[in-house]
Amino acid sequence: MEFVNLRAKSKEKKRMNRLFGTERFRSWMLFFEPGDGTDMHYHASPESFLVLDGKGSVKGIKGEERIIEKDDVVFFGSKDYYQITNVGTGPLILFGNRSEGFGGPHVTAEGIDRNQP
């Protein structure tokens, strides 16, 4: 068993904080300052995010958009393009899980396949 206190980890203010990982699973925390976020991309495996704090915009490849805030959970199926941006005035902190190990493919809207740190 392994344990992590998410509140304590969020105080580290690291953009990407790896928490747990195996060959087929990973958990991490994202910390975005206002205006920061991800590129438009997808992953080969489903993933979910829990908003621990802040306010974000989730956009899809077709232009659809939804605002997410503390205590919201968002799920992305495999190969669902998305972009998350902090649209609030304070940090956007997300806890994520995906059914693949760290280093899995990260495919941008331009079709570039790269390994995500």
C-alpha positions as CSV (number, residue, x, y, z in Angstrom):
1,M,0.0,0.0,0.0
2,E,1.0,3.6,-0.7
3,F,-0.5,6.8,0.7
4,V,-0.3,10.4,-0.4
5,N,-1.9,13.5,1.2
6,L,-3.2,15.6,-1.7
7,R,-3.4,18.8,0.3
8,A,0.2,18.6,1.3
9,K,1.3,17.7,-2.3
10,S,-0.7,20.7,-3.7
11,K,1.4,23.0,-1.6
12,E,4.5,21.9,-3.6
13,K,3.1,23.9,-6.6
14,K,4.6,21.6,-9.1
15,R,3.0,21.7,-12.5
16,M,3.2,17.8,-12.8
17,N,3.6,15.7,-9.6
18,R,3.7,12.0,-10.2
19,L,2.0,10.1,-7.3
20,F,1.6,6.4,-8.1
21,G,2.5,4.3,-11.2
22,T,2.7,0.8,-12.5
23,E,2.9,-0.6,-16.0
24,R,-0.9,-0.3,-16.4
25,F,-1.9,2.5,-14.1
26,R,-0.9,6.0,-13.0
27,S,-2.0,8.8,-10.7
28,W,-0.7,12.3,-10.7
29,M,-1.5,15.9,-9.7
30,L,-1.5,18.9,-12.0
31,F,-1.0,22.5,-10.7
32,F,-1.8,25.3,-13.2
33,E,-1.4,29.0,-12.5
34,P,-4.0,31.3,-14.1
35,G,-3.9,31.1,-17.9
36,D,-1.7,27.9,-17.9
37,G,-3.0,24.5,-19.0
38,T,-2.5,21.7,-21.5
39,D,-2.4,21.6,-25.3
40,M,-5.2,20.0,-27.3
41,H,-4.4,16.3,-27.1
42,Y,-5.6,12.8,-26.4
43,H,-4.3,9.6,-24.8
44,A,-4.8,6.0,-25.9
45,S,-6.3,5.0,-22.5
46,P,-9.3,6.4,-20.6
47,E,-8.6,8.9,-17.8
48,S,-10.3,11.0,-15.2
49,F,-9.6,14.2,-13.3
50,L,-10.9,15.4,-9.9
51,V,-10.8,19.2,-9.4
52,L,-9.3,19.8,-6.0
53,D,-9.3,23.5,-6.3
54,G,-9.8,26.3,-8.8
55,K,-11.7,26.9,-12.0
56,G,-10.9,25.5,-15.4
57,S,-12.2,25.3,-19.0
58,V,-12.3,21.9,-20.7
59,K,-12.5,22.2,-24.5
60,G,-13.0,19.4,-27.0
61,I,-11.7,19.2,-30.6
62,K,-15.0,20.4,-32.1
63,G,-15.0,23.6,-30.0
64,E,-17.4,22.4,-27.2
65,E,-16.5,23.8,-23.8
66,R,-17.4,23.2,-20.2
67,I,-16.3,25.0,-17.0
68,I,-15.1,22.8,-14.2
69,E,-14.7,23.8,-10.5
70,K,-13.7,22.3,-7.2
71,D,-15.3,18.8,-6.5
72,D,-16.1,18.2,-10.2
73,V,-15.0,15.0,-11.9
74,V,-14.4,14.8,-15.6
75,F,-13.9,11.6,-17.6
76,F,-12.2,11.2,-21.0
77,G,-12.6,8.1,-23.0
78,S,-9.6,6.7,-25.0
79,K,-8.7,9.0,-27.9
80,D,-11.0,11.9,-26.7
81,Y,-9.2,15.1,-27.6
82,Y,-9.3,17.8,-24.9
83,Q,-7.6,20.9,-23.6
84,I,-7.7,22.1,-20.0
85,T,-7.0,25.8,-19.1
86,N,-7.0,27.6,-15.8
87,V,-9.6,30.4,-16.2
88,G,-9.7,31.3,-12.6
89,T,-7.8,33.8,-10.5
90,G,-6.0,31.2,-8.4
91,P,-4.4,27.9,-9.0
92,L,-6.2,25.1,-10.8
93,I,-5.3,21.8,-9.1
94,L,-6.3,18.5,-10.6
95,F,-5.9,14.8,-9.5
96,G,-5.7,12.5,-12.4
97,N,-5.8,8.7,-13.1
98,R,-5.2,6.8,-16.3
99,S,-5.1,3.1,-17.1
100,E,-1.5,3.2,-18.5
101,G,1.9,3.7,-17.1
102,F,3.9,7.0,-17.2
103,G,5.4,7.7,-20.5
104,G,2.4,6.6,-22.6
105,P,1.7,8.3,-25.9
106,H,0.4,11.9,-25.8
107,V,-1.0,12.8,-29.3
108,T,-1.5,16.5,-30.0
109,A,-4.2,17.9,-32.4
110,E,-1.4,18.2,-35.0
111,G,-0.9,14.4,-34.8
112,I,2.5,14.6,-33.1
113,D,3.1,11.6,-30.9
114,R,5.4,12.3,-28.0
115,N,6.1,10.9,-24.5
116,Q,4.6,13.1,-21.7
117,P,6.8,13.6,-18.7
